[in-house]
């Protein structure tokens, strides 16, 4: 049994919550999502078998590229310059970890995921962005889930990269159906026009979008389109898994 479902109730913990987390982690320590070894979300032997995301291809069309850079054709359509991913999504451990955070309320796994993402950006990322922007949830979905997994990941990433996390620049203006079972074309139609710009006095010139998973890239591209329509010059993205 992991402690995350009990301890990780806030992305930022008060001293009391940190103490409770320590006690519960002692009683119910984290366990590896692959082999269930206690003490790790992903133990060293299992981590060594994780398949990294393929950074030799355009993340949108899979044509030859490098370091997650979007090819010129896809860039002209999407406006997004680079999508850096850490792992391939459809593998044991990685998919389990994403689902545990997103659907099982095990929030304590997010710092480990965020550190992996920050390390990937330091290795493959382009220029340092002015700020991080987590992909927002619609208010109704946020009430259901009680947290935004992209924000939790961003809270760790901002500490490592030393870049501010802006949670209110991009907002979800329309509730959409789950993208999980939709085709590529259906995803684009479903997500179209769902984002808006929040109350902001000065738009940044360069941003790094944060999300947990990129499948077709429809959500990231729609977010990039909205941001660029409002003056952002450069948009890239950083995700935990791709596929």
ChimeraX commands (.cxc) that place a marker at each C-alpha (Angstrom):
marker #1 position 0.00,0.00,0.00 radius 0.5
marker #1 position 1.35,3.41,-0.89 radius 0.5
marker #1 position 1.03,6.40,1.36 radius 0.5
marker #1 position 0.24,8.84,-1.44 radius 0.5
marker #1 position -3.52,8.38,-1.31 radius 0.5
marker #1 position -3.42,9.39,2.34 radius 0.5
marker #1 position -0.69,11.98,2.57 radius 0.5
marker #1 position -0.63,14.01,-0.61 radius 0.5
marker #1 position -3.68,16.15,-0.20 radius 0.5
marker #1 position -2.04,19.44,-1.17 radius 0.5
marker #1 position 0.68,20.30,-3.66 radius 0.5
marker #1 position 2.22,22.52,-0.98 radius 0.5
marker #1 position 2.23,21.09,2.55 radius 0.5
marker #1 position 2.08,22.95,5.84 radius 0.5
marker #1 position 4.39,21.83,8.69 radius 0.5
marker #1 position 1.51,19.82,10.16 radius 0.5
marker #1 position 0.88,18.08,6.83 radius 0.5
marker #1 position 4.58,17.41,6.38 radius 0.5
marker #1 position 4.69,15.78,9.82 radius 0.5
marker #1 position 1.60,13.69,9.02 radius 0.5
marker #1 position 3.16,12.74,5.70 radius 0.5
marker #1 position 6.35,11.63,7.47 radius 0.5
marker #1 position 4.36,9.48,9.91 radius 0.5
marker #1 position 2.26,7.88,7.19 radius 0.5
marker #1 position 5.26,7.32,4.93 radius 0.5
marker #1 position 6.87,5.47,7.83 radius 0.5
marker #1 position 3.80,3.27,8.32 radius 0.5
marker #1 position 2.92,2.97,4.61 radius 0.5
marker #1 position 6.13,3.70,2.67 radius 0.5
marker #1 position 6.07,4.26,-1.09 radius 0.5
marker #1 position 6.41,1.11,-3.15 radius 0.5
marker #1 position 7.71,0.58,-6.68 radius 0.5
marker #1 position 4.94,0.61,-9.27 radius 0.5
marker #1 position 6.66,-2.28,-11.09 radius 0.5
marker #1 position 7.91,-4.73,-8.46 radius 0.5
marker #1 position 6.35,-3.28,-5.27 radius 0.5
marker #1 position 9.71,-2.94,-3.49 radius 0.5
marker #1 position 9.17,-0.57,-0.58 radius 0.5
marker #1 position 10.88,2.79,-0.34 radius 0.5
marker #1 position 10.72,3.84,-4.00 radius 0.5
marker #1 position 8.11,4.86,-6.52 radius 0.5
marker #1 position 10.42,3.29,-9.10 radius 0.5
marker #1 position 13.34,1.25,-7.80 radius 0.5
marker #1 position 16.72,1.36,-9.56 radius 0.5
marker #1 position 16.46,-2.04,-11.30 radius 0.5
marker #1 position 12.99,-1.23,-12.66 radius 0.5
marker #1 position 14.02,2.29,-13.69 radius 0.5
marker #1 position 16.82,0.80,-15.77 radius 0.5
marker #1 position 14.22,-0.98,-17.91 radius 0.5
marker #1 position 11.99,2.03,-18.57 radius 0.5
marker #1 position 11.84,2.95,-22.25 radius 0.5
marker #1 position 12.67,6.59,-22.86 radius 0.5
marker #1 position 10.58,8.67,-25.23 radius 0.5
marker #1 position 11.95,8.73,-28.76 radius 0.5
marker #1 position 13.54,12.18,-29.12 radius 0.5
marker #1 position 14.76,11.47,-32.65 radius 0.5
marker #1 position 11.39,12.15,-34.27 radius 0.5
marker #1 position 8.92,15.01,-34.46 radius 0.5
marker #1 position 6.52,14.40,-31.56 radius 0.5
marker #1 position 3.53,15.33,-33.75 radius 0.5
marker #1 position 4.11,13.55,-37.06 radius 0.5
marker #1 position 7.03,11.22,-36.16 radius 0.5
marker #1 position 9.21,12.42,-39.03 radius 0.5
marker #1 position 12.92,12.59,-38.33 radius 0.5
marker #1 position 13.91,15.34,-35.89 radius 0.5
marker #1 position 15.96,15.66,-32.69 radius 0.5
marker #1 position 15.50,16.51,-29.00 radius 0.5
marker #1 position 11.73,16.70,-29.33 radius 0.5
marker #1 position 11.78,19.57,-31.81 radius 0.5
marker #1 position 8.68,19.82,-33.97 radius 0.5
marker #1 position 9.36,19.64,-37.69 radius 0.5
marker #1 position 8.89,22.79,-39.79 radius 0.5
marker #1 position 5.62,21.56,-41.31 radius 0.5
marker #1 position 4.06,20.79,-37.91 radius 0.5
marker #1 position 5.44,24.00,-36.43 radius 0.5
marker #1 position 3.71,26.07,-39.13 radius 0.5
marker #1 position 0.40,24.39,-38.24 radius 0.5
marker #1 position 0.71,24.14,-34.46 radius 0.5
marker #1 position 2.91,27.04,-33.39 radius 0.5
marker #1 position 4.63,24.82,-30.84 radius 0.5
marker #1 position 8.41,24.58,-31.16 radius 0.5
marker #1 position 9.45,21.64,-28.99 radius 0.5
marker #1 position 7.81,18.87,-26.93 radius 0.5
marker #1 position 10.24,17.20,-24.55 radius 0.5
marker #1 position 8.98,13.89,-23.14 radius 0.5
marker #1 position 10.68,11.67,-20.57 radius 0.5
marker #1 position 9.23,8.18,-21.04 radius 0.5
marker #1 position 7.08,6.18,-23.42 radius 0.5
marker #1 position 3.59,6.01,-21.94 radius 0.5
marker #1 position 2.37,2.48,-22.66 radius 0.5
marker #1 position 4.70,0.55,-20.36 radius 0.5
marker #1 position 4.24,-0.90,-16.91 radius 0.5
marker #1 position 5.29,1.47,-14.17 radius 0.5
marker #1 position 5.01,4.64,-16.22 radius 0.5
marker #1 position 1.35,4.23,-17.16 radius 0.5
marker #1 position 0.58,3.01,-13.64 radius 0.5
marker #1 position 2.30,6.05,-12.17 radius 0.5
marker #1 position 0.36,8.50,-14.36 radius 0.5
marker #1 position -2.94,6.82,-13.53 radius 0.5
marker #1 position -2.12,6.72,-9.81 radius 0.5
marker #1 position -1.54,10.47,-9.79 radius 0.5
marker #1 position -4.40,11.37,-12.08 radius 0.5
marker #1 position -7.18,9.04,-11.00 radius 0.5
marker #1 position -6.21,7.48,-7.66 radius 0.5
marker #1 position -5.24,10.67,-5.81 radius 0.5
marker #1 position -1.69,9.46,-5.05 radius 0.5
marker #1 position -0.20,12.93,-5.21 radius 0.5
marker #1 position 3.07,12.12,-3.45 radius 0.5
marker #1 position 4.37,10.59,-6.69 radius 0.5
marker #1 position 4.32,13.99,-8.43 radius 0.5
marker #1 position 7.69,15.27,-7.07 radius 0.5
marker #1 position 9.52,12.23,-8.48 radius 0.5
marker #1 position 7.77,12.67,-11.84 radius 0.5
marker #1 position 8.50,16.41,-11.82 radius 0.5
marker #1 position 12.20,15.88,-11.11 radius 0.5
marker #1 position 12.41,13.46,-14.05 radius 0.5
marker #1 position 10.77,16.08,-16.26 radius 0.5
marker #1 position 13.07,18.86,-15.11 radius 0.5
marker #1 position 16.12,16.67,-15.74 radius 0.5
marker #1 position 14.86,15.91,-19.26 radius 0.5
marker #1 position 14.43,19.62,-19.99 radius 0.5
marker #1 position 17.91,20.40,-18.70 radius 0.5
marker #1 position 19.25,17.72,-21.03 radius 0.5
marker #1 position 17.18,18.32,-24.16 radius 0.5
marker #1 position 15.40,21.63,-23.74 radius 0.5
marker #1 position 16.04,24.82,-25.67 radius 0.5
marker #1 position 16.32,28.28,-24.19 radius 0.5
marker #1 position 15.12,28.91,-20.65 radius 0.5
marker #1 position 11.48,30.09,-20.80 radius 0.5
marker #1 position 10.14,33.11,-18.97 radius 0.5
marker #1 position 7.59,30.97,-17.16 radius 0.5
marker #1 position 5.91,27.59,-16.88 radius 0.5
marker #1 position 2.21,27.24,-17.65 radius 0.5
marker #1 position 0.40,24.06,-16.55 radius 0.5
marker #1 position -2.38,22.86,-18.83 radius 0.5
marker #1 position -5.49,23.93,-16.90 radius 0.5
marker #1 position -8.55,21.88,-15.97 radius 0.5
marker #1 position -12.09,23.17,-16.35 radius 0.5
marker #1 position -13.40,24.38,-12.95 radius 0.5
marker #1 position -16.00,21.60,-12.89 radius 0.5
marker #1 position -13.33,18.94,-13.51 radius 0.5
marker #1 position -11.09,20.58,-10.91 radius 0.5
marker #1 position -13.87,20.34,-8.32 radius 0.5
marker #1 position -14.31,16.65,-9.12 radius 0.5
marker #1 position -10.60,15.81,-8.92 radius 0.5
marker #1 position -9.69,18.44,-6.27 radius 0.5
marker #1 position -6.32,19.12,-7.89 radius 0.5
marker #1 position -4.65,19.67,-11.26 radius 0.5
marker #1 position -1.91,17.11,-11.88 radius 0.5
marker #1 position -0.10,19.48,-14.28 radius 0.5
marker #1 position 0.13,22.09,-11.51 radius 0.5
marker #1 position 1.58,19.55,-9.07 radius 0.5
marker #1 position 4.23,18.56,-11.60 radius 0.5
marker #1 position 4.93,22.23,-12.31 radius 0.5
marker #1 position 5.49,22.99,-8.63 radius 0.5
marker #1 position 8.46,20.63,-8.57 radius 0.5
marker #1 position 9.76,21.64,-11.99 radius 0.5
marker #1 position 9.79,25.35,-11.13 radius 0.5
marker #1 position 12.05,24.68,-8.15 radius 0.5
marker #1 position 14.56,22.74,-10.24 radius 0.5
marker #1 position 14.56,25.02,-13.28 radius 0.5
marker #1 position 14.16,28.19,-11.20 radius 0.5
marker #1 position 11.38,29.47,-13.45 radius 0.5
marker #1 position 8.08,30.91,-12.22 radius 0.5
marker #1 position 4.87,28.87,-12.46 radius 0.5
marker #1 position 1.94,30.89,-13.82 radius 0.5
marker #1 position -1.37,29.19,-13.04 radius 0.5
marker #1 position -3.79,31.86,-14.25 radius 0.5
marker #1 position -2.55,32.96,-17.68 radius 0.5
marker #1 position -4.26,30.07,-19.46 radius 0.5
marker #1 position -7.74,28.98,-18.37 radius 0.5
marker #1 position -10.17,26.31,-19.48 radius 0.5
marker #1 position -13.20,28.14,-20.86 radius 0.5
marker #1 position -15.16,25.09,-22.00 radius 0.5
marker #1 position -15.53,21.63,-20.48 radius 0.5
marker #1 position -14.52,18.91,-22.93 radius 0.5
marker #1 position -15.04,15.18,-23.10 radius 0.5
marker #1 position -12.17,12.91,-22.12 radius 0.5
marker #1 position -9.62,12.59,-24.90 radius 0.5
marker #1 position -8.70,9.02,-23.95 radius 0.5
marker #1 position -10.84,7.08,-26.43 radius 0.5
marker #1 position -11.00,9.64,-29.24 radius 0.5
marker #1 position -9.23,9.45,-32.58 radius 0.5
marker #1 position -6.68,12.07,-33.60 radius 0.5
marker #1 position -9.24,14.07,-35.59 radius 0.5
marker #1 position -11.83,13.75,-32.81 radius 0.5
marker #1 position -9.29,15.01,-30.28 radius 0.5
marker #1 position -8.59,18.13,-32.32 radius 0.5
marker #1 position -12.31,18.88,-32.71 radius 0.5
marker #1 position -13.03,18.13,-29.05 radius 0.5
marker #1 position -10.32,20.48,-27.77 radius 0.5
marker #1 position -10.82,23.30,-30.27 radius 0.5
marker #1 position -11.60,26.62,-28.62 radius 0.5
marker #1 position -11.53,25.22,-25.08 radius 0.5
marker #1 position -8.83,27.59,-23.77 radius 0.5
marker #1 position -8.93,31.29,-23.00 radius 0.5
marker #1 position -6.56,33.85,-21.52 radius 0.5
marker #1 position -7.08,34.77,-17.89 radius 0.5
marker #1 position -6.62,38.11,-16.19 radius 0.5
marker #1 position -3.02,39.03,-16.93 radius 0.5
marker #1 position -1.43,42.46,-17.29 radius 0.5
marker #1 position 1.66,41.44,-19.24 radius 0.5
marker #1 position 2.03,38.33,-21.38 radius 0.5
marker #1 position 5.38,36.53,-21.32 radius 0.5
marker #1 position 7.31,36.20,-24.58 radius 0.5
marker #1 position 8.31,32.57,-24.07 radius 0.5
marker #1 position 6.54,29.82,-22.12 radius 0.5
marker #1 position 6.94,26.14,-21.34 radius 0.5
marker #1 position 3.66,24.23,-21.13 radius 0.5
marker #1 position 3.49,21.46,-18.51 radius 0.5
marker #1 position 1.32,18.33,-18.74 radius 0.5
marker #1 position 1.47,14.70,-17.71 radius 0.5
marker #1 position 0.98,12.95,-21.08 radius 0.5
marker #1 position 1.14,13.89,-24.75 radius 0.5
marker #1 position -0.63,11.50,-27.14 radius 0.5
marker #1 position -1.45,13.28,-30.39 radius 0.5
marker #1 position -0.43,16.71,-29.10 radius 0.5
marker #1 position -3.88,18.19,-29.75 radius 0.5
marker #1 position -4.20,19.75,-26.29 radius 0.5
marker #1 position -0.71,21.24,-26.30 radius 0.5
marker #1 position -1.16,22.62,-29.81 radius 0.5
marker #1 position -4.49,24.24,-28.97 radius 0.5
marker #1 position -2.96,25.82,-25.87 radius 0.5
marker #1 position -0.03,27.08,-27.94 radius 0.5
marker #1 position -2.38,28.55,-30.54 radius 0.5
marker #1 position -4.29,30.51,-27.90 radius 0.5
marker #1 position -1.12,31.81,-26.26 radius 0.5
marker #1 position 0.45,32.90,-29.56 radius 0.5
marker #1 position -2.77,34.66,-30.55 radius 0.5
marker #1 position -2.26,36.82,-27.46 radius 0.5
marker #1 position 1.35,37.81,-27.95 radius 0.5
marker #1 position 3.47,34.88,-26.75 radius 0.5
marker #1 position 6.30,34.46,-29.25 radius 0.5
marker #1 position 7.70,31.04,-28.30 radius 0.5
marker #1 position 5.84,28.02,-26.92 radius 0.5
marker #1 position 7.39,24.66,-26.02 radius 0.5
marker #1 position 6.11,21.84,-23.84 radius 0.5
marker #1 position 7.41,19.39,-21.27 radius 0.5
marker #1 position 5.52,16.16,-20.45 radius 0.5
marker #1 position 6.19,13.08,-18.36 radius 0.5
marker #1 position 5.21,10.55,-21.03 radius 0.5
marker #1 position 4.44,10.36,-24.74 radius 0.5
marker #1 position 2.37,7.83,-26.60 radius 0.5
marker link #1:1,2 radius 0.2
marker link #1:2,3 radius 0.2
marker link #1:3,4 radius 0.2
marker link #1:4,5 radius 0.2
marker link #1:5,6 radius 0.2
marker link #1:6,7 radius 0.2
marker link #1:7,8 radius 0.2
marker link #1:8,9 radius 0.2
marker link #1:9,10 radius 0.2
marker link #1:10,11 radius 0.2
marker link #1:11,12 radius 0.2
marker link #1:12,13 radius 0.2
marker link #1:13,14 radius 0.2
marker link #1:14,15 radius 0.2
marker link #1:15,16 radius 0.2
marker link #1:16,17 radius 0.2
marker link #1:17,18 radius 0.2
marker link #1:18,19 radius 0.2
marker link #1:19,20 radius 0.2
marker link #1:20,21 radius 0.2
marker link #1:21,22 radius 0.2
marker link #1:22,23 radius 0.2
marker link #1:23,24 radius 0.2
marker link #1:24,25 radius 0.2
marker link #1:25,26 radius 0.2
marker link #1:26,27 radius 0.2
marker link #1:27,28 radius 0.2
marker link #1:28,29 radius 0.2
marker link #1:29,30 radius 0.2
marker link #1:30,31 radius 0.2
marker link #1:31,32 radius 0.2
marker link #1:32,33 radius 0.2
marker link #1:33,34 radius 0.2
marker link #1:34,35 radius 0.2
marker link #1:35,36 radius 0.2
marker link #1:36,37 radius 0.2
marker link #1:37,38 radius 0.2
marker link #1:38,39 radius 0.2
marker link #1:39,40 radius 0.2
marker link #1:40,41 radius 0.2
marker link #1:41,42 radius 0.2
marker link #1:42,43 radius 0.2
marker link #1:43,44 radius 0.2
marker link #1:44,45 radius 0.2
marker link #1:45,46 radius 0.2
marker link #1:46,47 radius 0.2
marker link #1:47,48 radius 0.2
marker link #1:48,49 radius 0.2
marker link #1:49,50 radius 0.2
marker link #1:50,51 radius 0.2
marker link #1:51,52 radius 0.2
marker link #1:52,53 radius 0.2
marker link #1:53,54 radius 0.2
marker link #1:54,55 radius 0.2
marker link #1:55,56 radius 0.2
marker link #1:56,57 radius 0.2
marker link #1:57,58 radius 0.2
marker link #1:58,59 radius 0.2
marker link #1:59,60 radius 0.2
marker link #1:60,61 radius 0.2
marker link #1:61,62 radius 0.2
marker link #1:62,63 radius 0.2
marker link #1:63,64 radius 0.2
marker link #1:64,65 radius 0.2
marker link #1:65,66 radius 0.2
marker link #1:66,67 radius 0.2
marker link #1:67,68 radius 0.2
marker link #1:68,69 radius 0.2
marker link #1:69,70 radius 0.2
marker link #1:70,71 radius 0.2
marker link #1:71,72 radius 0.2
marker link #1:72,73 radius 0.2
marker link #1:73,74 radius 0.2
marker link #1:74,75 radius 0.2
marker link #1:75,76 radius 0.2
marker link #1:76,77 radius 0.2
marker link #1:77,78 radius 0.2
marker link #1:78,79 radius 0.2
marker link #1:79,80 radius 0.2
marker link #1:80,81 radius 0.2
marker link #1:81,82 radius 0.2
marker link #1:82,83 radius 0.2
marker link #1:83,84 radius 0.2
marker link #1:84,85 radius 0.2
marker link #1:85,86 radius 0.2
marker link #1:86,87 radius 0.2
marker link #1:87,88 radius 0.2
marker link #1:88,89 radius 0.2
marker link #1:89,90 radius 0.2
marker link #1:90,91 radius 0.2
marker link #1:91,92 radius 0.2
marker link #1:92,93 radius 0.2
marker link #1:93,94 radius 0.2
marker link #1:94,95 radius 0.2
marker link #1:95,96 radius 0.2
marker link #1:96,97 radius 0.2
marker link #1:97,98 radius 0.2
marker link #1:98,99 radius 0.2
marker link #1:99,100 radius 0.2
marker link #1:100,101 radius 0.2
marker link #1:101,102 radius 0.2
marker link #1:102,103 radius 0.2
marker link #1:103,104 radius 0.2
marker link #1:104,105 radius 0.2
marker link #1:105,106 radius 0.2
marker link #1:106,107 radius 0.2
marker link #1:107,108 radius 0.2
marker link #1:108,109 radius 0.2
marker link #1:109,110 radius 0.2
marker link #1:110,111 radius 0.2
marker link #1:111,112 radius 0.2
marker link #1:112,113 radius 0.2
marker link #1:113,114 radius 0.2
marker link #1:114,115 radius 0.2
marker link #1:115,116 radius 0.2
marker link #1:116,117 radius 0.2
marker link #1:117,118 radius 0.2
marker link #1:118,119 radius 0.2
marker link #1:119,120 radius 0.2
marker link #1:120,121 radius 0.2
marker link #1:121,122 radius 0.2
marker link #1:122,123 radius 0.2
marker link #1:123,124 radius 0.2
marker link #1:124,125 radius 0.2
marker link #1:125,126 radius 0.2
marker link #1:126,127 radius 0.2
marker link #1:127,128 radius 0.2
marker link #1:128,129 radius 0.2
marker link #1:129,130 radius 0.2
marker link #1:130,131 radius 0.2
marker link #1:131,132 radius 0.2
marker link #1:132,133 radius 0.2
marker link #1:133,134 radius 0.2
marker link #1:134,135 radius 0.2
marker link #1:135,136 radius 0.2
marker link #1:136,137 radius 0.2
marker link #1:137,138 radius 0.2
marker link #1:138,139 radius 0.2
marker link #1:139,140 radius 0.2
marker link #1:140,141 radius 0.2
marker link #1:141,142 radius 0.2
marker link #1:142,143 radius 0.2
marker link #1:143,144 radius 0.2
marker link #1:144,145 radius 0.2
marker link #1:145,146 radius 0.2
marker link #1:146,147 radius 0.2
marker link #1:147,148 radius 0.2
marker link #1:148,149 radius 0.2
marker link #1:149,150 radius 0.2
marker link #1:150,151 radius 0.2
marker link #1:151,152 radius 0.2
marker link #1:152,153 radius 0.2
marker link #1:153,154 radius 0.2
marker link #1:154,155 radius 0.2
marker link #1:155,156 radius 0.2
marker link #1:156,157 radius 0.2
marker link #1:157,158 radius 0.2
marker link #1:158,159 radius 0.2
marker link #1:159,160 radius 0.2
marker link #1:160,161 radius 0.2
marker link #1:161,162 radius 0.2
marker link #1:162,163 radius 0.2
marker link #1:163,164 radius 0.2
marker link #1:164,165 radius 0.2
marker link #1:165,166 radius 0.2
marker link #1:166,167 radius 0.2
marker link #1:167,168 radius 0.2
marker link #1:168,169 radius 0.2
marker link #1:169,170 radius 0.2
marker link #1:170,171 radius 0.2
marker link #1:171,172 radius 0.2
marker link #1:172,173 radius 0.2
marker link #1:173,174 radius 0.2
marker link #1:174,175 radius 0.2
marker link #1:175,176 radius 0.2
marker link #1:176,177 radius 0.2
marker link #1:177,178 radius 0.2
marker link #1:178,179 radius 0.2
marker link #1:179,180 radius 0.2
marker link #1:180,181 radius 0.2
marker link #1:181,182 radius 0.2
marker link #1:182,183 radius 0.2
marker link #1:183,184 radius 0.2
marker link #1:184,185 radius 0.2
marker link #1:185,186 radius 0.2
marker link #1:186,187 radius 0.2
marker link #1:187,188 radius 0.2
marker link #1:188,189 radius 0.2
marker link #1:189,190 radius 0.2
marker link #1:190,191 radius 0.2
marker link #1:191,192 radius 0.2
marker link #1:192,193 radius 0.2
marker link #1:193,194 radius 0.2
marker link #1:194,195 radius 0.2
marker link #1:195,196 radius 0.2
marker link #1:196,197 radius 0.2
marker link #1:197,198 radius 0.2
marker link #1:198,199 radius 0.2
marker link #1:199,200 radius 0.2
marker link #1:200,201 radius 0.2
marker link #1:201,202 radius 0.2
marker link #1:202,203 radius 0.2
marker link #1:203,204 radius 0.2
marker link #1:204,205 radius 0.2
marker link #1:205,206 radius 0.2
marker link #1:206,207 radius 0.2
marker link #1:207,208 radius 0.2
marker link #1:208,209 radius 0.2
marker link #1:209,210 radius 0.2
marker link #1:210,211 radius 0.2
marker link #1:211,212 radius 0.2
marker link #1:212,213 radius 0.2
marker link #1:213,214 radius 0.2
marker link #1:214,215 radius 0.2
marker link #1:215,216 radius 0.2
marker link #1:216,217 radius 0.2
marker link #1:217,218 radius 0.2
marker link #1:218,219 radius 0.2
marker link #1:219,220 radius 0.2
marker link #1:220,221 radius 0.2
marker link #1:221,222 radius 0.2
marker link #1:222,223 radius 0.2
marker link #1:223,224 radius 0.2
marker link #1:224,225 radius 0.2
marker link #1:225,226 radius 0.2
marker link #1:226,227 radius 0.2
marker link #1:227,228 radius 0.2
marker link #1:228,229 radius 0.2
marker link #1:229,230 radius 0.2
marker link #1:230,231 radius 0.2
marker link #1:231,232 radius 0.2
marker link #1:232,233 radius 0.2
marker link #1:233,234 radius 0.2
marker link #1:234,235 radius 0.2
marker link #1:235,236 radius 0.2
marker link #1:236,237 radius 0.2
marker link #1:237,238 radius 0.2
marker link #1:238,239 radius 0.2
marker link #1:239,240 radius 0.2
marker link #1:240,241 radius 0.2
marker link #1:241,242 radius 0.2
marker link #1:242,243 radius 0.2
view
